[in-house]
């Protein structure tokens, strides 16, 4: 396992332990047997197969197409390299995530992520096994690593996963900070810059009528700033009462993991 893999695993385990100490890691309200199956299959497939494979194939493709450009951007200032990763990885993922809630066939690939009726680190990497193969940001990242951004990519992706894991966890780390009056200006900036449990749980909310849920927005992964800039942000500093998918029937674990190989009436037309 590479350096970033150890750090990401450590971050994941820390939040998992905190959830377990709160009595809510393995016993989520509304969970089903299918949830455990989807998470036990989908997450390892991404981490151990899909992501490393995409980065490798993208790197090899660049080496074949541009053999003289390996490391061409390595001399750029670190801030410029970070900016490239934010644009071609994080912003690209924002638009792909947004598209996944706009086009039915893409939502079928992403639906597993929202089928769990709870927030938890368990759902961070929960998706259809084909979903990440279609994600442009991973392919762009592989290309940028070939061009020389590998050294910066390691801390970048660790920080990104820290924010994403913390935002999906049912540990509301932002809630006590909102109550401290002198931190209000700082929290105003934080919640408009990165994803937080409050803003991201709103994206996973089940009922638009609750005044908090915003599943047609709050798409940001590392940066919530993209939602602010592109008009999809909703900030309430509250949390939805229920998590899940509104007005759609449940689908099987097989369909969550491997649509379109498995289809039910709910998705047969897409």
C-alpha positions in Angstrom: 0.0 0.0 0.0 1.3 3.4 -0.9 1.9 6.3 1.6 -1.4 8.0 0.9 -3.2 4.7 1.3 -2.0 4.2 4.8 -3.0 7.8 5.8 -6.5 7.4 4.2 -7.0 4.1 6.0 -5.9 5.6 9.3 -8.3 8.5 8.8 -11.1 6.1 8.0 -10.4 3.9 11.0 -10.3 6.9 13.3 -13.8 8.0 12.3 -15.0 4.4 12.4 -13.8 4.0 15.9 -15.4 7.2 17.0 -18.7 6.0 15.4 -18.3 2.7 17.2 -17.7 4.4 20.5 -20.9 6.3 19.9 -22.6 2.9 19.3 -23.5 3.7 15.7 -20.9 2.1 13.4 -22.5 -1.3 12.9 -26.0 -0.5 14.0 -27.4 2.2 11.9 -31.0 3.2 12.0 -32.7 1.9 8.9 -29.9 -0.3 7.7 -30.6 -3.6 5.9 -28.7 -6.7 5.1 -28.2 -5.4 1.6 -26.4 -2.3 2.9 -23.6 -4.4 4.5 -23.3 -6.4 1.2 -23.0 -3.3 -1.0 -20.5 -1.7 1.3 -18.4 -4.8 1.8 -18.1 -5.3 -2.0 -18.3 -1.8 -3.4 -15.7 0.0 -1.2 -12.8 -2.6 -1.5 -13.4 -2.8 -5.3 -12.9 1.0 -5.6 -9.9 1.2 -3.3 -8.0 -1.9 -4.3 -9.0 -2.3 -8.0 -10.7 0.6 -9.7 -8.8 3.7 -8.5 -5.3 2.1 -8.8 -6.2 0.7 -12.2 -7.5 4.0 -13.6 -4.4 5.9 -12.4 -2.2 3.3 -13.9 -4.0 3.1 -17.3 -4.2 6.9 -17.5 -0.4 7.1 -16.7 0.4 4.4 -19.4 -1.9 6.2 -21.9 0.0 9.4 -21.4 3.3 7.7 -21.6 2.2 6.2 -25.0 0.7 9.4 -26.4 3.2 11.9 -24.9 6.4 10.0 -24.2 8.5 13.1 -24.1 6.3 14.9 -21.5 6.8 12.8 -18.4 7.4 15.2 -15.5 6.8 18.2 -17.7 4.9 20.1 -14.9 7.1 19.0 -12.0 8.9 22.3 -11.8 5.7 24.3 -11.4 5.3 26.0 -8.0 3.4 23.9 -5.5 0.5 26.3 -5.4 0.1 26.0 -9.2 0.2 22.2 -8.9 -2.5 22.3 -6.2 -4.6 24.6 -8.4 -4.4 22.1 -11.3 -5.5 19.3 -9.0 -8.4 21.3 -7.6 -9.6 22.1 -11.1 -9.0 18.9 -12.9 -9.8 16.6 -10.0 -12.0 18.3 -7.4 -14.0 20.7 -9.7 -14.3 18.0 -12.4 -15.7 15.6 -9.7 -18.2 18.3 -8.7 -19.5 18.6 -12.2 -19.6 14.8 -12.6 -21.4 14.4 -9.3 -23.8 17.1 -10.4 -24.4 15.4 -13.7 -25.0 12.1 -11.7 -28.1 13.8 -10.2 -29.3 15.1 -13.5 -29.1 12.2 -15.9 -31.0 9.0 -15.0 -28.4 6.6 -16.4 -25.7 8.3 -14.3 -27.9 8.3 -11.3 -28.3 4.6 -11.6 -24.6 4.2 -11.3 -24.5 6.6 -8.3 -27.7 5.5 -6.6 -26.0 3.0 -4.3 -24.3 5.9 -2.5 -27.6 7.3 -1.5 -29.5 4.0 -0.9 -28.1 3.7 2.6 -30.5 5.5 5.0 -27.8 6.8 7.3 -24.6 8.9 7.4 -21.4 7.1 8.1 -17.9 6.5 7.0 -19.3 3.2 5.7 -20.9 5.0 2.7 -17.9 7.2 1.7 -16.8 4.8 -1.1 -20.2 3.1 -1.5 -21.1 3.2 -5.2 -21.8 1.0 -8.2 -18.6 -0.8 -9.3 -18.8 1.0 -12.7 -19.4 4.5 -11.3 -15.7 5.4 -10.7 -14.7 4.0 -14.1 -16.8 6.8 -15.7 -15.4 9.6 -13.4 -13.2 12.0 -15.5 -11.5 13.4 -12.4 -9.7 10.1 -11.7 -8.4 9.9 -15.3 -7.3 13.5 -15.1 -5.4 12.8 -11.9 -3.6 9.9 -13.5 -2.6 12.2 -16.4 -1.4 14.9 -14.0 0.7 12.4 -12.0 2.4 11.4 -15.3 3.1 15.1 -15.9 4.9 15.4 -12.6 2.3 16.2 -9.9 2.7 12.9 -8.1 4.6 14.3 -5.1 1.9 17.0 -4.5 -0.9 14.5 -5.3 -0.1 12.4 -2.2 -0.8 15.1 0.5 -3.6 16.6 -1.7 -5.6 13.3 -1.9 -5.0 12.6 1.9 -6.4 16.1 2.8 -9.3 15.6 0.3 -10.2 12.2 1.8 -10.0 13.6 5.3 -12.6 16.2 4.4 -14.8 13.8 2.6 -14.7 11.1 5.3 -15.3 13.7 8.0 -18.3 15.1 6.0 -19.9 11.6 5.5 -19.4 10.5 9.1 -22.3 10.7 11.6 -19.9 12.5 13.9 -21.1 16.1 13.6 -17.8 17.8 14.3 -19.1 21.2 13.0 -22.1 21.3 15.4 -20.3 22.3 18.6 -18.2 24.9 16.7 -21.3 26.7 15.5 -22.3 27.3 19.1 -19.1 29.2 19.9 -19.9 32.8 19.1 -16.4 34.1 18.6 -15.8 31.3 16.0 -18.8 32.4 13.9 -16.7 34.4 11.3 -14.3 31.5 10.9 -17.1 28.9 10.6 -18.9 31.1 8.0 -15.7 30.8 5.9 -15.1 27.1 6.6 -18.6 26.0 5.6 -18.4 27.9 2.4 -14.9 26.5 1.6 -15.0 22.7 2.4 -17.7 20.1 2.8 -19.0 19.7 6.4 -21.3 17.2 8.0 -24.1 19.8 7.9 -23.8 20.7 4.3 -23.2 17.2 3.0 -25.8 15.5 5.1 -28.3 17.9 3.5 -27.2 16.4 0.2 -28.1 12.9 1.5 -31.4 14.1 3.1 -34.6 12.2 2.2 -37.3 14.9 2.2 -37.1 18.2 0.5 -40.0 19.4 2.6 -37.9 19.4 5.8 -36.2 22.7 4.9 -32.7 21.2 5.2 -32.5 18.5 2.5 -30.9 19.6 -0.7 -30.2 16.5 -2.8 -30.1 18.6 -6.0 -27.2 20.6 -4.7 -24.3 20.5 -2.1 -22.3 18.4 -4.6 -18.8 19.4 -3.4 -16.3 16.8 -2.3 -13.2 18.6 -1.0 -14.3 22.1 -1.8 -17.9 23.2 -1.1 -16.7 26.4 -2.8 -17.8 25.0 -6.1 -21.4 24.9 -4.9 -21.1 28.5 -3.8 -19.6 29.6 -7.1 -22.0 27.6 -9.3 -25.2 28.3 -7.4 -26.0 24.8 -5.9 -25.2 25.6 -2.2 -27.6 25.4 0.6 -26.3 26.2 4.1 -28.6 25.8 7.2 -26.3 24.6 9.9 -28.9 21.9 10.6 -29.2 18.2 9.7 -32.0 16.4 7.9 -34.2 14.2 10.1 -34.0 11.3 7.6 -31.4 10.1 5.1 -32.1 8.3 1.9 -33.8 8.5 -1.4 -37.2 10.3 -1.8 -40.0 8.9 -4.0 -38.0 6.0 -5.5 -38.6 2.3 -4.7 -35.6 0.4 -3.3 -33.5 -1.8 -5.5 -31.5 -5.0 -4.8 -27.9 -5.1 -3.7 -27.0 -6.6 -7.1 -28.5 -3.7 -8.9 -26.9 -1.1 -6.6 -23.5 -2.7 -7.3 -23.7 -3.7 -10.9 -26.4 -1.8 -12.9 -26.8 -2.1 -15.9 -25.9 -5.8 -15.6 -28.8 -6.2 -13.2 -32.0 -4.2 -13.8 -35.4 -4.0 -12.1 -38.6 -2.3 -13.2 -37.4 0.8 -11.3 -34.5 1.3 -13.7 -35.4 -0.8 -16.7 -36.3 2.3 -18.8 -32.9 4.0 -18.3 
